[in-house]
């Protein structure tokens, strides 16, 4: 999903102005916010290191606006688009962090804790039984 999100961002951000559909004012800010939220969310869920993902997205936001200005796309750079990108990155990061906490990765170093906790409660219930109860 992250790779697909990256490809979508390239298409959305670097389509020449003639290929961008007309929309109500402010729609482009919502598109920027959503796009970067999806990038941060899918990157986080893909378990890309925060130390790599976040700096890349923080740099990609102003870089994409600069490229829109200097490439022959007939598009203008807008600092508010960069701000929307950064807000989207923060939202996506928070969502990814919360979702990662709820779904531990298979084979992750802490995935054994659930099994150990389950075994401890089973052992406790065995040790609490009265001697000679026949069980």
C-alpha angles and dihedrals in degrees: 000000000000092000090049089050090052092051091048091051091053091051095045097044099041104039108123113254092253090063096050112097120234113258138171116281113280095025091110090059090054090048091052092047093048094044095054092041089056091047092052093042097049092041090051093047089049084060094241106167114265087225088062104031101049098048090046093053093043089054094041092057098065092030092058091051091048091050091049087057099045102036117080093256096117088235130127130226115243123192089207089061088056090050090050089049092053093046089050090050090053093048093048092047093052091048092048092048092052093046092048090055091055095048114045115204117254111254091016115148092249097044090095092065093081091053092047091049090049092050092049092055091047091050090047092053090050093050093048093059115106116254113256094022089128096238 
